[in-house]
Amino acid sequence: MKKALGFITLAFLAFSLFADYNRLGVPDSAEIRREITETWLMDSLASIRNNPPENRTNNNGERFQVRLEENDSTYNVFVAPFAEINVTVVSDKGSHVEKQEVYPGDGMGSWVLVRDKKTEKPLRIRYYFLKNSEVYIQFTPGSGSGKIALADMILFGNYAARGVPTGVPFEKFYTASLDDVMKITEDKLPWNYVLADYEQYHSTKQMIAVIREKLPGIVEASDAMYDENGKLVHISSGKEFAKSEIIEGKTMLSSAGFVKWIADGIVVPIAGGMLRRTPLLMETVEVKDTGLQGVLSQKYSLFFSLNWVRNLASAVISVYTGSNYLFNQSGVDVTFNPFASSITDRGVSNIVTFVDNSGYSVPVLKSLLYVLASTSPETFYFGAIRGSDRTVSPEIMAFNDCAAFFPYFENDGGFACTVFINGREMSLDDFCMRYSEDFVYLTRVKTSERFFPE
């Protein structure tokens, strides 16, 4: 046994000598960049233009392409990893699929140097290290003679960290491996936001599959939910639906009734019964009677779905723990502020990620759910949507609708999030497009392997 372990140790040491190791298993171009520093990375643009694209292989057998790409004001030197894509070829004889070799500039393992065309000064170096190319880290040169590099971590257009001093010169990252980068920044960047154990999402995926299977039997019905007795009732009054209103063989649910149906699927196997209606309607927001929201609240239900998801998540927590928790005792509210600024059409702007009793603006939702998936596996979220209510005049901002968000990672590391709303499934991108002007307030719920919605 000792002999075998000794052999493995020697093999590992030999591997480390000839190829740059990184704990993520990402293709690494560090040794190639050491070879091309003078001819591709430090040389003038005029000279680099004379370099044809070069295909190179590191000592681990991983293939990369070194190439130049120019924009109006900047130029990029890519050291991009090999990948294959399926391409459909159409001809007179029909169509067939062929594999095509590509070297994506934002592929997992890609490294990019961006320089200014006019001054030829380096502007930034970017490392792509995940399946999702919208998540990356980059380094910019600081001011002063030493030009200490500043680090950024960006997730879907939002900065999880910006301008963090690394303590090392910018030029270090011309040849630094990804493992070097992680060691330099391990105490400086929030790596826990982007690194996850992809095997921890089984219960999330299982719940998605069960809900998806049940969707054909669900129809949307205004103000509809099933109470603790399994009766179809109006949320607003608690009165049962008339027989003439019921569609036989279908599960009739409103937006709020649908997320309660999901919660009941967790609660019933534990408690033996469904959640009661009245506690879910408890007010959770205090407003001044003389203020604008206080005056409007006397006429309109401004916080209906916010109250609903807070109380719903708290009820599930109560069943899980065997203790009764009100929403302000349960810790279900998501009030996390992981981002300080965003990339917009007009440049980088500072943002306030979370707003009390409003939640998160929808454009930040994808970045936020990515971080939540990384830091809180086996968790899904009820969301209350705050949007314009155009059924009244003049229109008001109110919490009317609910949704359920299930963020997770695929086995290959790709981020995904399934959204369920009004008895149907929607992609997160489609949700963000449809509700782009609105806010979403999130409450957290632990996923369950024992999920059996009626």
C-alpha positions in Angstrom: 0.0 0.0 0.0 2.8 2.4 0.9 4.5 1.6 -2.4 1.3 2.5 -4.3 0.9 5.7 -2.4 4.5 6.6 -3.1 4.0 6.1 -6.8 0.9 8.3 -6.8 2.8 11.0 -5.0 5.6 10.9 -7.5 3.2 10.9 -10.4 1.5 14.0 -8.9 4.8 15.8 -8.4 5.8 15.0 -12.0 2.4 16.3 -13.2 2.9 19.5 -11.2 6.3 20.1 -12.7 5.0 19.9 -16.3 1.5 21.3 -16.2 -0.1 24.1 -14.1 -2.5 22.4 -11.7 -5.7 24.1 -10.5 -8.2 22.7 -8.0 -11.2 23.4 -10.3 -9.9 21.2 -13.1 -10.2 24.1 -15.6 -7.9 24.1 -18.7 -5.0 26.4 -17.8 -2.8 28.4 -20.3 -0.2 29.7 -17.8 2.7 27.8 -19.3 1.7 28.9 -22.9 1.5 32.5 -21.7 5.0 32.3 -20.3 6.2 31.3 -23.8 4.4 34.1 -25.7 4.9 37.0 -23.2 7.3 39.0 -25.4 5.7 38.2 -28.8 2.0 38.5 -28.0 1.5 40.2 -24.6 4.2 42.8 -24.3 4.9 43.7 -28.0 3.4 46.6 -29.9 0.1 46.3 -31.8 1.9 46.7 -35.1 4.1 43.6 -34.4 1.3 41.6 -32.9 -0.7 42.2 -36.1 1.9 40.2 -38.0 1.3 37.2 -35.8 -1.1 34.6 -37.3 -3.3 32.8 -34.8 -1.3 30.0 -33.1 -2.6 26.7 -31.8 -0.6 25.5 -28.9 -0.8 22.6 -26.4 0.2 22.6 -22.8 2.0 19.8 -21.1 -1.3 18.4 -19.9 -2.4 17.9 -23.5 -4.9 20.8 -23.4 -5.2 22.8 -26.6 -5.4 26.5 -26.9 -5.4 29.2 -29.6 -3.6 32.5 -29.3 -5.1 35.2 -31.4 -5.6 38.9 -31.8 -9.0 40.6 -32.1 -9.5 44.4 -32.5 -12.3 46.8 -31.6 -12.6 50.5 -32.3 -10.6 51.7 -29.3 -9.1 48.5 -27.8 -7.6 45.2 -28.9 -7.7 41.8 -27.2 -5.2 39.0 -27.0 -7.0 35.7 -26.4 -5.5 32.5 -25.1 -8.6 30.4 -25.6 -9.2 26.7 -24.9 -10.4 24.1 -27.5 -14.0 23.1 -27.6 -16.3 21.3 -30.0 -19.8 22.3 -31.1 -22.4 20.6 -33.2 -23.2 22.3 -36.4 -26.1 21.4 -38.7 -25.0 21.3 -42.3 -27.8 21.7 -44.9 -27.3 20.6 -48.5 -29.3 19.4 -51.5 -29.1 15.9 -50.1 -30.6 16.9 -46.7 -29.0 17.9 -43.4 -26.6 16.3 -41.0 -24.7 17.3 -37.9 -21.0 17.7 -37.8 -18.6 18.5 -35.0 -16.7 21.8 -35.4 -13.6 22.8 -33.5 -13.8 26.2 -31.9 -11.7 28.3 -29.4 -14.3 30.5 -27.6 -12.9 33.7 -26.1 -15.2 33.3 -23.1 -15.0 29.6 -22.7 -14.1 27.9 -19.5 -10.3 28.3 -19.1 -10.0 31.3 -21.5 -7.6 34.2 -20.6 -7.9 37.6 -22.2 -5.6 40.7 -22.2 -7.3 44.0 -23.2 -5.1 46.9 -24.2 -5.8 50.5 -25.3 -5.2 51.0 -29.0 -4.1 54.6 -28.7 -1.7 54.3 -25.8 -1.1 50.5 -25.9 -1.4 50.5 -22.1 -3.0 47.3 -20.6 -6.5 47.9 -19.4 -7.5 44.6 -17.9 -6.9 40.8 -17.8 -9.8 38.5 -17.5 -10.1 34.9 -16.4 -13.0 32.7 -17.4 -13.2 29.7 -15.1 -16.8 28.5 -15.0 -19.4 27.0 -17.3 -21.3 30.3 -17.3 -19.2 32.9 -19.1 -21.1 35.7 -17.5 -19.3 34.9 -14.3 -15.6 35.8 -14.3 -12.8 37.6 -12.5 -10.6 40.4 -13.9 -7.6 42.5 -12.9 -6.9 46.1 -13.7 -3.6 48.0 -13.1 -3.7 50.4 -10.1 -2.1 53.8 -10.1 1.4 54.5 -9.0 4.8 53.2 -10.1 4.3 49.7 -8.8 0.8 49.4 -10.5 -0.6 46.9 -7.9 -3.3 44.9 -9.6 -6.9 45.5 -8.5 -9.3 42.6 -8.6 -13.0 42.4 -9.7 -15.5 39.6 -9.5 -18.4 39.9 -11.8 -21.6 37.9 -12.0 -24.1 38.5 -14.8 -23.2 42.2 -15.0 -23.0 42.8 -11.2 -19.9 43.3 -9.2 -19.5 41.0 -6.2 -16.2 42.7 -5.6 -14.7 45.7 -7.3 -11.2 47.3 -7.2 -9.9 45.1 -4.5 -6.0 45.5 -4.1 -4.3 42.2 -4.6 -0.8 43.2 -3.3 1.0 42.0 -6.4 2.0 43.8 -9.6 -0.5 43.8 -12.5 2.1 42.1 -14.8 2.0 39.1 -12.5 -1.2 38.1 -14.1 0.3 37.9 -17.6 1.6 34.4 -16.6 -0.3 33.5 -13.4 -2.1 30.2 -13.4 -5.7 30.0 -12.1 -4.4 28.3 -9.0 -2.0 31.2 -8.5 -4.9 33.6 -8.8 -7.0 31.7 -6.3 -4.2 31.7 -3.8 -3.5 35.4 -4.2 -7.2 36.4 -3.9 -8.5 33.7 -1.5 -8.9 36.2 1.3 -9.8 39.1 -0.9 -12.6 37.8 -3.2 -15.9 36.1 -2.2 -15.1 32.8 -3.9 -17.9 31.1 -2.0 -20.3 33.1 -4.2 -19.2 31.3 -7.3 -17.9 27.9 -6.2 -20.3 25.1 -5.3 -20.6 21.4 -4.8 -22.7 20.4 -7.8 -23.9 17.2 -6.1 -25.9 19.1 -3.4 -29.0 19.9 -5.5 -30.8 16.5 -5.7 -33.8 17.6 -3.7 -34.1 20.8 -5.7 -34.2 18.9 -9.0 -36.6 16.3 -7.6 -39.1 19.0 -6.5 -38.8 20.6 -9.9 -39.6 17.3 -11.6 -42.6 16.6 -9.4 -44.1 20.1 -10.0 -43.4 19.8 -13.7 -45.3 16.5 -13.9 -48.3 18.0 -12.1 -48.6 21.2 -14.2 -50.9 19.7 -16.9 -53.6 19.2 -14.3 -53.5 22.8 -13.0 -55.6 25.6 -14.3 -55.3 29.3 -13.2 -58.3 30.6 -11.3 -58.6 34.0 -9.7 -58.6 34.1 -5.9 -58.5 30.3 -5.6 -56.7 28.0 -3.1 -57.3 24.8 -1.2 -57.8 25.2 2.5 -56.8 22.8 5.3 -59.7 20.6 4.6 -58.9 20.3 0.9 -61.8 22.5 -0.1 -61.5 24.9 -3.0 -62.1 28.3 -1.4 -61.7 32.0 -2.2 -58.5 33.5 -0.6 -60.2 36.8 0.0 -63.2 35.4 2.0 -62.6 31.8 2.8 -65.9 30.9 1.1 -66.1 27.7 -0.9 -66.4 27.9 -4.7 -69.8 27.1 -6.1 -70.1 23.7 -7.8 -70.8 25.5 -11.0 -67.4 27.2 -10.8 -65.4 24.1 -10.3 -63.7 22.4 -13.3 -63.8 18.7 -12.6 -60.5 16.8 -12.8 -58.5 20.0 -12.6 -56.6 21.7 -9.7 -57.7 25.3 -9.7 -55.2 27.8 -8.3 -54.5 31.5 -8.2 -51.0 32.8 -8.1 -51.0 32.7 -4.3 -52.8 29.4 -4.2 -50.2 27.9 -6.5 -47.3 28.6 -4.2 -49.4 27.4 -1.2 -50.0 24.2 -3.1 -46.1 23.8 -3.3 -45.8 24.5 0.4 -48.5 22.0 1.2 -46.6 19.4 -0.8 -43.8 19.7 1.8 -46.0 20.1 4.9 -48.5 17.2 4.4 -46.0 14.4 4.6 -44.7 15.9 7.9 -47.7 17.3 9.6 -50.5 15.2 7.9 -52.5 18.2 6.9 -52.4 21.3 4.7 -51.8 24.9 5.9 -54.7 27.0 7.1 -55.7 30.1 5.2 -56.1 32.7 7.9 -52.5 32.8 9.3 -51.2 33.3 5.7 -53.1 36.6 5.5 -51.6 38.2 8.6 -50.2 41.7 8.0 -46.4 41.9 8.0 -45.9 45.5 7.0 -46.5 48.5 9.2 -47.3 51.8 7.5 -48.2 55.2 8.9 -51.9 55.9 8.6 -51.2 59.4 7.4 -48.6 58.5 4.9 -49.3 57.8 1.2 -49.0 54.0 1.6 -51.2 54.2 4.7 -53.9 56.1 2.9 -53.8 53.7 -0.1 -53.8 50.7 2.2 -57.2 51.7 3.5 -58.5 51.2 0.0 -56.2 48.7 -1.7 -54.3 45.6 -0.6 -50.8 46.9 -1.3 -48.9 44.1 0.4 -51.0 41.0 -0.2 -48.4 38.7 -1.9 -45.6 40.0 0.4 -47.6 39.0 3.4 -48.5 35.7 1.8 -44.9 34.5 1.0 -43.6 35.7 4.4 -46.3 33.8 6.3 -46.1 30.8 3.9 -42.3 30.4 4.3 -42.7 30.9 8.1 -45.4 28.2 8.3 -43.1 25.7 6.5 -40.3 26.5 8.9 -42.7 26.0 11.8 -43.6 22.5 10.5 -40.0 21.6 9.9 -39.0 22.5 13.4 -42.1 21.7 15.3 -42.3 25.2 16.7 -44.6 28.1 15.7 -42.8 31.0 14.2 -44.2 34.3 13.1 -42.5 35.8 10.0 -40.3 38.2 12.0 -39.0 35.3 14.1 -38.4 32.8 11.4 -35.5 34.4 9.4 -37.1 33.6 6.1 -36.7 37.0 4.5 -33.8 37.2 2.1 -32.1 40.6 2.7 -28.7 39.7 1.3 -26.6 42.6 -0.3 -23.9 40.9 -2.3 -23.4 43.5 -5.0 -22.1 47.1 -4.8 -22.4 48.1 -8.4 -23.6 47.1 -11.9 -22.5 47.3 -15.5 -25.0 49.4 -17.4 -25.2 50.9 -20.9 -23.8 54.1 -19.4 -20.9 52.4 -17.6 -20.6 51.2 -14.0 -23.2 52.5 -11.5 -23.6 52.0 -7.8 -26.7 50.2 -6.8 -28.7 49.4 -3.7 -29.4 45.7 -4.0 -32.1 45.2 -1.4 -34.8 47.7 -0.5 -36.9 47.2 2.7 -40.5 46.0 2.0 -39.8 46.1 -1.8 -37.1 43.4 -2.3 -34.8 43.3 -5.3 -35.1 44.9 -8.7 -35.6 42.2 -11.2 -32.5 43.0 -13.3 -30.3 41.9 -10.3 -32.3 38.7 -9.7 -30.2 36.3 -11.9 -26.9 37.4 -10.2 -28.5 37.1 -6.8 -30.0 33.6 -7.3 -26.6 32.4 -8.6 -25.0 33.5 -5.3 -27.9 32.0 -3.3 -27.5 28.7 -5.2 -23.8 28.7 -4.4 -24.1 29.6 -0.8 -27.4 27.9 0.2 -27.9 24.6 -1.7 -31.1 22.7 -1.1 -33.0 25.9 -0.8 -35.8 27.4 -3.0 -37.6 30.7 -2.7 -41.1 32.1 -2.7 -41.2 35.4 -4.4 -43.7 38.3 -4.1 -43.8 40.4 -7.2 -44.3 44.2 -6.7 -45.5 45.8 -9.9 -47.9 48.3 -11.3 -51.6 47.5 -10.7 -53.3 48.9 -13.8 -56.7 47.6 -12.7 -57.2 50.7 -10.6 -56.9 54.4 -11.6 -54.6 56.0 -11.1 -52.3 52.9 -11.2 -50.5 52.0 -8.0 -47.5 49.8 -7.0 -48.7 46.7 -5.2 -47.7 43.1 -4.3 -50.3 41.1 -6.2 -48.6 38.0 -7.7 -46.4 35.1 -6.4 -43.8 32.8 -7.9 -41.4 30.1 -6.8 -37.7 30.1 -7.7 -35.6 26.9 -7.8 -31.9 27.8 -8.4 -29.4 25.0 -8.8 -26.3 23.8 -10.7 -26.2 21.1 -13.3 -23.7 18.3 -12.9 -21.4 20.1 -15.4 -21.4 23.3 -13.3 -23.9 25.2 -15.4 -26.2 27.4 -13.5 -30.0 27.0 -13.9 -33.1 28.3 -12.2 -36.6 27.1 -12.8 -39.5 29.5 -12.1 -43.0 28.4 -11.4 -45.8 31.0 -11.6 -49.5 30.8 -12.0 -49.5 27.1 -12.6 -46.9 27.1 -15.3 -43.1 26.9 -15.8 -41.0 29.8 -17.0 -37.3 30.2 -17.5 -35.5 32.8 -15.3 -34.5 34.8 -18.4 -38.1 35.0 -19.6 -39.3 36.0 -16.1 -36.7 38.7 -15.9 -37.7 40.0 -19.3 -41.4 40.0 -18.5 -41.1 41.7 -15.1 -38.0 43.8 -15.9 -39.6 47.0 -14.4 -40.7 45.3 -11.2 -39.4 44.2 -7.8 -39.3 40.7 -6.2 -39.3 40.0 -2.5 -37.8 36.6 -1.7 -38.4 34.3 1.3 -36.4 31.1 1.7 -37.6 27.5 2.2 -35.6 24.3 2.6 -36.2 21.8 -0.2 -37.5 18.3 0.6 -37.0 14.8 -0.7 -40.5 14.0 0.7 -42.5 16.3 -1.6 -46.0 15.1 -2.4 -48.4 17.9 -3.6 -52.0 16.8 -3.7 
